[in-house]
Amino acid sequence: MRSFLYLTPRFAPAATVGALRAVKFCRHLPSQGWRPVVLSDMEAARGFDPSLEALLPAEISVEVGWRPESVAVLAAMRAGLRVAPDVDNRGPFKRGLADRIRATAPALIDGPRALLQELKLPLSANELRDIQHAVEAARRLVVRERCEAIVASGPPWQALVVGALVARLERLPLLLDFRDPWALCELDRVARSWMEQQKAQLLERWCVWQATALLLNTDAARDDYERVYGGRAGLRIETLRNHAEAWERGPEVERSGPFRLVCPGRLRDRVMSQGLVRALAALAAEGWGPDRLVLEVAGPLSRRAEAEFRAADVLRFVQLVNWKPQSEVSAWLATGDLQIVLNAATRQRIPAKFYESLMVPRPVLVCGATPEMATLTAGMEGVALCDREDDGAIAAAIRAALTGRRAAVVRETGALTSEAAAARLAELLCAVSPRPDVASPSSDE
């Protein structure tokens, strides 16, 4: 079996969407002939989900050693201790200025000293420290495990920089997996200061210059990167979508009680849909009450979301559910009568929970659908796509579900499963590293 270095700071047992996506890749890649060698982190204050570790096959090699403190943070979280992150209360201008001043101090630039000095990348002292540590750990793994390629998954963006550095030093093919776009991200670009955006563009451009292939979640994001970087000779720019585990079918249960709308993920401000609030208000005006209709959401609500539900007098419909381990989310979704997927206002993004919901044999309503979602779900049973603020269409979709049968739906989702995504990643790894009989090079430079 061939091995590749998988740089993914967000990994099991961290309870994040990025960790779940990486774990799902690792579950199926060995059957495709590739063994991931994972270098991960345990970010402070992230949720802890040990059930994710149980999903990994035995042959996967995982090292939690991204930062010097990664092992200690993981041990504390396993012991049930809450680990708080450092909080930086400075504004973006002062923070960026201080980072640039520190980045120019030669004494703070440690090995590979010559390479970092040559690159003159705008990195702060803390960023340099973490990147240096991750590069050294990654190079040890490349040699020890005889890795033939590198996959670096971002965010966080440091993983892409580390991947580019290691690929350059070890002369290995590099696949940059943009779980979300980076400098070209429609959502993050407007939230960044001018200085932060310039830094993102510079670092991304340098990473792409070292890369063999770029992997984007959607065709829309892929096309944006093609327009900017498509002229670079030898660079592949591909779509590698989010994905979900195929549904393990069980007996259908008799449904009674209030009609339950279930919403995977938190109602954060950027995905909050006023159209959904107005649709619930319209249904309330028609006589539907919380005894007949409830909206279950993984809490807590953001302040803005709670205020909007309260102002429309529909907060009474909302029931908050406790956080659930990732391994239990699909089973919870299956207990609902209609799944509500909320998307941010961007054409580049398809939320990972969209794929999870498609696998579950219950109807799905997407508030904030993109044209790409329509293409993916063409011909699928029980999928309604609406604009995020179109309360009339949202109310109509909920109304149709309320008056319909509470029966399971059957969808053909094989192309969107984790198994299919892993097969595609294995195909790309073979394409960029076609000689399995040649050991990966290493140098002591």
C-alpha positions as CSV (number, residue, x, y, z in Angstrom):
1,M,0.0,0.0,0.0
2,R,1.3,3.5,-0.9
3,S,1.5,6.2,1.7
4,F,0.9,10.0,1.6
5,L,1.3,12.7,4.2
6,Y,-2.0,14.2,5.2
7,L,-1.6,17.6,6.8
8,T,-5.0,18.3,8.4
9,P,-4.8,20.2,11.7
10,R,-8.5,19.6,12.2
11,F,-8.8,15.8,12.8
12,A,-10.3,13.3,15.2
13,P,-11.1,13.6,18.0
14,A,-11.7,17.4,17.4
15,A,-15.5,17.9,16.9
16,T,-15.4,20.1,13.8
17,V,-16.7,19.7,10.2
18,G,-13.1,19.8,8.9
19,A,-12.2,16.9,11.2
20,L,-15.2,14.9,10.1
21,R,-14.4,15.4,6.4
22,A,-10.8,14.2,6.9
23,V,-11.9,11.2,8.9
24,K,-14.3,10.1,6.2
25,F,-11.5,10.3,3.6
26,C,-9.3,8.2,5.8
27,R,-12.0,5.5,6.3
28,H,-12.1,4.7,2.6
29,L,-8.6,5.5,1.2
30,P,-6.9,2.3,2.3
31,S,-9.3,0.3,0.2
32,Q,-8.2,2.5,-2.7
33,G,-4.5,1.6,-2.2
34,W,-3.4,4.7,-0.3
35,R,-2.6,4.9,3.4
36,P,-2.9,8.4,5.0
37,V,-0.1,9.4,7.4
38,V,-1.9,12.2,9.4
39,L,-0.2,15.1,11.1
40,S,-2.9,16.9,13.2
41,D,-3.5,19.4,15.9
42,M,-5.9,19.8,18.8
43,E,-7.0,23.4,18.8
44,A,-7.8,24.9,22.2
45,A,-11.5,25.1,23.1
46,R,-12.6,22.9,20.2
47,G,-15.2,20.3,21.0
48,F,-14.0,16.8,21.8
49,D,-15.7,13.8,20.0
50,P,-13.9,10.5,20.7
51,S,-16.5,8.7,18.6
52,L,-14.7,10.0,15.5
53,E,-11.6,8.0,16.4
54,A,-13.6,4.8,16.4
55,L,-14.3,5.4,12.7
56,L,-10.7,5.1,11.7
57,P,-9.2,1.9,10.3
58,A,-6.3,0.4,12.1
59,E,-3.7,1.0,9.4
60,I,-4.0,4.8,9.6
61,S,-1.0,6.5,11.2
62,V,-2.0,9.6,13.2
63,E,0.5,12.0,15.0
64,V,-0.9,14.9,17.0
65,G,2.1,17.1,16.9
66,W,1.4,20.2,14.8
67,R,2.3,22.6,17.6
68,P,4.6,22.1,20.6
69,E,1.5,22.1,22.9
70,S,-0.7,19.9,20.7
71,V,-0.1,16.7,22.8
72,A,-0.7,18.5,26.1
73,V,-3.9,20.1,24.8
74,L,-5.2,16.7,23.6
75,A,-4.3,15.1,27.0
76,A,-6.2,17.8,28.9
77,M,-9.3,17.4,26.7
78,R,-9.2,13.6,27.2
79,A,-9.1,14.3,30.9
80,G,-12.2,16.4,30.6
81,L,-10.5,19.7,31.3
82,R,-11.6,22.9,29.4
83,V,-8.7,24.4,27.5
84,A,-9.2,28.1,26.8
85,P,-7.5,29.7,23.7
86,D,-5.5,32.9,23.9
87,V,-7.7,35.9,23.2
88,D,-6.4,38.8,21.2
89,N,-8.5,41.9,21.7
90,R,-6.5,44.2,19.5
91,G,-8.1,45.6,16.3
92,P,-7.0,44.1,12.9
93,F,-4.7,47.1,12.1
94,K,-2.7,47.0,15.3
95,R,-2.6,43.2,15.2
96,G,-1.4,43.2,11.6
97,L,1.2,45.9,12.3
98,A,2.6,44.0,15.3
99,D,2.8,40.8,13.3
100,R,4.7,42.5,10.5
101,I,7.2,44.1,13.0
102,R,7.8,40.7,14.6
103,A,8.1,39.0,11.3
104,T,11.1,41.2,10.4
105,A,13.1,40.2,13.4
106,P,15.8,37.8,12.2
107,A,16.3,36.3,15.7
108,L,12.7,35.0,15.6
109,I,13.2,33.1,12.3
110,D,14.3,29.6,13.1
111,G,14.9,26.6,10.8
112,P,14.7,26.1,8.0
113,R,16.2,29.5,8.6
114,A,17.7,30.1,5.1
115,L,14.4,29.1,3.3
116,L,12.2,31.3,5.5
117,Q,14.6,34.3,5.1
118,E,14.6,33.8,1.4
119,L,10.9,33.6,1.0
120,K,10.2,36.8,3.1
121,L,6.7,35.6,3.8
122,P,4.6,38.0,6.1
123,L,4.5,35.7,9.1
124,S,4.3,36.6,12.8
125,A,6.5,35.2,15.5
126,N,3.8,32.8,16.7
127,E,3.0,31.7,13.2
128,L,6.7,31.1,12.4
129,R,7.0,29.0,15.6
130,D,4.1,26.8,14.8
131,I,5.0,26.4,11.1
132,Q,8.6,25.6,12.0
133,H,7.4,22.9,14.4
134,A,4.9,21.4,11.9
135,V,7.5,21.4,9.1
136,E,10.0,19.5,11.2
137,A,7.3,17.0,12.4
138,A,6.0,16.5,8.8
139,R,9.5,15.9,7.4
140,R,10.1,13.2,10.0
141,L,6.9,11.5,9.0
142,V,7.7,11.7,5.3
143,V,11.0,9.9,5.8
144,R,9.7,7.4,8.4
145,E,6.6,6.4,6.5
146,R,8.1,6.7,3.0
147,C,5.4,9.1,1.8
148,E,5.0,9.6,-1.9
149,A,2.8,12.7,-1.9
150,I,1.4,15.4,0.3
151,V,-2.2,16.5,0.8
152,A,-2.6,19.7,2.8
153,S,-6.1,20.7,3.9
154,G,-7.1,24.2,4.8
155,P,-8.4,26.1,6.7
156,P,-6.5,26.8,8.8
157,W,-4.3,28.4,6.2
158,Q,-1.0,27.4,8.0
159,A,-1.5,23.8,6.8
160,L,-1.2,25.0,3.2
161,V,2.0,26.9,4.0
162,V,3.5,23.9,5.8
163,G,2.5,21.6,2.9
164,A,4.1,23.9,0.4
165,L,7.4,24.1,2.5
166,V,7.6,20.4,3.0
167,A,6.8,19.7,-0.7
168,R,9.6,22.0,-1.7
169,L,12.1,20.6,0.7
170,E,11.3,16.9,0.1
171,R,10.5,17.4,-3.7
172,L,7.1,15.7,-3.4
173,P,3.9,16.4,-5.4
174,L,1.5,18.6,-3.4
175,L,-2.3,18.7,-3.5
176,L,-3.8,21.7,-1.8
177,D,-7.3,20.8,-0.5
178,F,-9.2,24.1,-0.1
179,R,-12.1,22.9,2.1
180,D,-13.2,26.5,1.8
181,P,-11.6,28.9,-0.7
182,W,-8.9,31.1,0.9
183,A,-8.0,34.5,-0.6
184,L,-10.8,34.2,-3.1
185,C,-13.5,33.3,-0.5
186,E,-16.6,35.5,-1.0
187,L,-17.5,35.3,2.7
188,D,-14.2,35.9,4.3
189,R,-12.9,38.5,1.8
190,V,-15.4,41.1,2.9
191,A,-14.7,40.5,6.6
192,R,-10.9,41.0,6.3
193,S,-9.0,44.2,6.6
194,W,-7.0,45.4,3.6
195,M,-3.8,44.3,5.3
196,E,-5.2,40.8,6.1
197,Q,-6.5,40.4,2.5
198,Q,-3.0,41.3,1.1
199,K,-1.4,38.8,3.4
200,A,-3.9,36.1,2.3
201,Q,-3.3,36.8,-1.4
202,L,0.5,36.7,-1.0
203,L,0.6,33.5,1.0
204,E,-2.0,31.8,-1.2
205,R,-0.1,32.8,-4.4
206,W,3.2,31.4,-3.0
207,C,1.5,28.1,-1.9
208,V,-0.2,27.6,-5.3
209,W,3.2,28.1,-7.0
210,Q,4.5,25.1,-5.1
211,A,1.4,23.0,-5.8
212,T,0.7,20.2,-8.2
213,A,-3.0,20.4,-7.9
214,L,-5.7,22.5,-6.3
215,L,-8.9,20.8,-4.9
216,L,-12.0,23.0,-4.5
217,N,-15.4,22.0,-2.9
218,T,-17.6,23.3,-5.7
219,D,-17.5,24.0,-9.4
220,A,-18.1,27.7,-8.7
221,A,-15.0,28.0,-6.5
222,R,-13.0,25.8,-8.9
223,D,-13.9,28.2,-11.8
224,D,-12.8,31.2,-9.7
225,Y,-9.4,29.6,-9.1
226,E,-9.1,28.6,-12.7
227,R,-9.5,32.3,-13.7
228,V,-6.8,33.4,-11.4
229,Y,-4.3,30.5,-11.5
230,G,-5.3,28.5,-14.6
231,G,-2.4,29.9,-16.6
232,R,0.2,28.2,-14.4
233,A,1.8,25.4,-16.4
234,G,1.3,21.9,-15.0
235,L,-1.2,22.9,-12.3
236,R,-4.4,20.8,-12.1
237,I,-7.5,22.5,-10.6
238,E,-10.2,20.0,-9.7
239,T,-13.5,19.8,-7.9
240,L,-13.5,17.4,-4.9
241,R,-16.7,17.9,-3.1
242,N,-17.7,17.5,0.5
243,H,-19.2,14.1,1.1
244,A,-21.0,11.9,3.6
245,E,-21.2,8.3,4.7
246,A,-23.8,6.3,2.9
247,W,-27.0,5.8,5.0
248,E,-27.2,2.5,7.0
249,R,-30.8,1.6,6.5
250,G,-32.9,0.6,9.4
251,P,-36.6,-0.2,10.0
252,E,-38.9,2.8,9.4
253,V,-40.6,3.9,12.7
254,E,-44.2,5.2,13.2
255,R,-44.2,8.9,13.5
256,S,-46.5,10.8,15.9
257,G,-46.6,14.1,17.8
258,P,-45.7,17.5,16.5
259,F,-44.3,17.8,13.0
260,R,-40.5,18.2,13.5
261,L,-38.3,20.4,11.4
262,V,-34.7,19.5,12.2
263,C,-31.8,21.9,11.5
264,P,-28.3,20.4,11.5
265,G,-25.6,22.8,12.7
266,R,-26.0,26.0,14.7
267,L,-28.0,29.0,13.6
268,R,-25.0,31.3,13.2
269,D,-25.4,34.8,11.9
270,R,-24.0,34.2,8.5
271,V,-26.5,31.4,7.7
272,M,-29.5,32.9,9.5
273,S,-32.5,33.1,7.2
274,Q,-35.1,35.8,7.8
275,G,-37.1,34.0,5.1
276,L,-37.4,31.0,7.5
277,V,-38.5,33.3,10.3
278,R,-41.2,35.0,8.2
279,A,-42.3,31.6,6.9
280,L,-42.9,30.3,10.4
281,A,-44.8,33.5,11.2
282,A,-47.0,32.9,8.2
283,L,-47.7,29.4,9.3
284,A,-48.5,30.6,12.8
285,A,-51.0,33.0,11.3
286,E,-52.7,30.1,9.6
287,G,-53.2,28.4,13.0
288,W,-50.2,26.2,13.3
289,G,-48.8,26.2,16.9
290,P,-45.9,24.6,18.7
291,D,-48.2,21.7,19.7
292,R,-48.3,20.8,16.0
293,L,-45.0,22.1,14.6
294,V,-41.5,22.5,16.1
295,L,-38.1,23.6,14.8
296,E,-35.2,21.6,16.5
297,V,-31.9,23.4,16.4
298,A,-28.5,22.5,17.9
299,G,-28.2,25.4,20.4
300,P,-27.5,27.9,21.6
301,L,-28.9,30.5,19.2
302,S,-26.9,33.5,18.3
303,R,-28.2,36.8,19.8
304,R,-29.3,38.0,16.4
305,A,-31.1,34.7,15.6
306,E,-32.9,34.7,19.0
307,A,-33.9,38.4,18.6
308,E,-35.3,37.8,15.1
309,F,-37.4,34.7,16.2
310,R,-38.6,36.7,19.2
311,A,-39.6,39.8,17.2
312,A,-41.7,37.6,14.8
313,D,-43.3,35.8,17.8
314,V,-42.1,32.4,16.6
315,L,-39.4,31.7,19.2
316,R,-42.0,29.4,20.8
317,F,-41.6,27.1,17.9
318,V,-37.8,26.6,18.5
319,Q,-36.6,23.8,20.6
320,L,-32.8,23.6,21.3
321,V,-31.1,20.2,21.4
322,N,-27.8,19.4,23.0
323,W,-24.7,18.9,21.0
324,K,-24.4,15.5,19.5
325,P,-21.3,13.5,18.5
326,Q,-20.8,13.4,14.8
327,S,-21.5,9.7,14.7
328,E,-25.0,10.4,16.0
329,V,-26.0,13.3,13.9
330,S,-27.5,11.3,11.0
331,A,-29.6,9.2,13.3
332,W,-31.0,12.4,14.9
333,L,-31.8,13.9,11.5
334,A,-33.7,10.7,10.6
335,T,-36.0,11.2,13.5
336,G,-37.2,14.5,12.0
337,D,-39.9,15.0,9.4
338,L,-38.3,17.7,7.4
339,Q,-34.6,18.6,7.4
340,I,-33.8,22.3,7.1
341,V,-30.3,23.2,5.6
342,L,-29.3,26.8,5.9
343,N,-26.6,28.2,3.5
344,A,-24.7,31.5,3.6
345,A,-25.2,34.0,0.8
346,T,-22.5,32.8,-1.5
347,R,-22.5,30.9,-4.8
348,Q,-19.1,29.3,-3.9
349,R,-20.2,27.4,-0.8
350,I,-22.3,24.2,-0.3
351,P,-22.4,23.4,3.5
352,A,-21.2,20.0,4.5
353,K,-24.4,19.3,6.3
354,F,-26.2,19.4,2.9
355,Y,-24.5,16.1,1.9
356,E,-25.2,14.6,5.3
357,S,-28.9,15.5,4.9
358,L,-29.1,14.0,1.4
359,M,-28.0,10.6,2.8
360,V,-30.8,10.6,5.4
361,P,-34.1,9.2,4.0
362,R,-36.1,12.2,5.0
363,P,-37.2,15.2,3.0
364,V,-34.8,18.2,2.7
365,L,-35.5,21.9,2.4
366,V,-32.5,24.1,1.6
367,C,-32.8,27.8,2.4
368,G,-30.1,29.5,0.4
369,A,-29.7,27.1,-2.5
370,T,-27.1,27.7,-5.2
371,P,-27.5,26.7,-8.9
372,E,-24.9,24.0,-8.3
373,M,-27.2,22.3,-5.7
374,A,-29.9,22.1,-8.3
375,T,-27.6,20.3,-10.6
376,L,-26.5,17.9,-7.9
377,T,-30.0,17.0,-6.8
378,A,-31.7,16.9,-10.2
379,G,-34.1,14.0,-10.2
380,M,-33.7,13.3,-6.4
381,E,-36.9,12.7,-4.4
382,G,-37.9,14.9,-1.6
383,V,-35.5,17.9,-2.1
384,A,-36.8,21.5,-2.1
385,L,-34.5,24.3,-3.0
386,C,-35.3,27.9,-2.0
387,D,-33.7,31.3,-1.9
388,R,-32.7,32.1,1.7
389,E,-35.0,35.1,2.0
390,D,-37.9,33.8,-0.1
391,D,-40.4,33.3,2.7
392,G,-43.2,32.4,0.3
393,A,-41.3,29.5,-1.2
394,I,-40.0,28.3,2.2
395,A,-43.5,28.4,3.7
396,A,-44.9,26.6,0.7
397,A,-42.3,23.8,1.0
398,I,-43.0,23.4,4.7
399,R,-46.7,23.5,4.1
400,A,-46.4,20.7,1.5
401,A,-44.4,18.6,3.9
402,L,-46.9,19.2,6.7
403,T,-49.8,17.9,4.6
404,G,-47.9,15.1,3.0
405,R,-47.2,11.6,4.2
406,R,-44.5,11.0,6.9
407,A,-42.8,8.4,4.8
408,A,-39.2,7.7,4.0
409,V,-37.7,8.9,0.7
410,V,-35.3,7.0,-1.5
411,R,-32.4,8.9,-3.2
412,E,-29.5,7.8,-5.4
413,T,-26.6,9.5,-3.8
414,G,-23.7,7.2,-4.7
415,A,-21.7,10.0,-6.4
416,L,-21.8,12.1,-3.2
417,T,-20.7,9.4,-0.7
418,S,-17.4,9.4,1.2
419,E,-16.4,6.2,-0.6
420,A,-16.8,7.9,-4.0
421,A,-14.9,11.0,-2.8
422,A,-12.0,8.9,-1.5
423,A,-11.8,7.0,-4.8
424,R,-11.5,10.3,-6.6
425,L,-8.7,11.5,-4.2
426,A,-6.9,8.2,-4.7
427,E,-7.2,8.7,-8.5
428,L,-5.6,12.2,-8.2
429,L,-2.8,10.9,-6.0
430,C,-2.0,8.3,-8.6
431,A,-2.0,10.9,-11.3
432,V,0.5,13.2,-9.6
433,S,2.6,10.4,-8.2
434,P,2.6,7.7,-10.8
435,R,5.6,5.6,-9.8
436,P,4.9,3.4,-6.8
437,D,8.2,1.6,-7.0
438,V,10.2,4.7,-6.3
439,A,10.7,5.8,-2.6
440,S,10.0,9.4,-1.8
441,P,13.2,11.5,-1.8
442,S,14.4,13.2,1.4
443,S,17.2,15.7,2.1
444,D,18.8,17.1,5.1
445,E,19.0,20.7,3.8
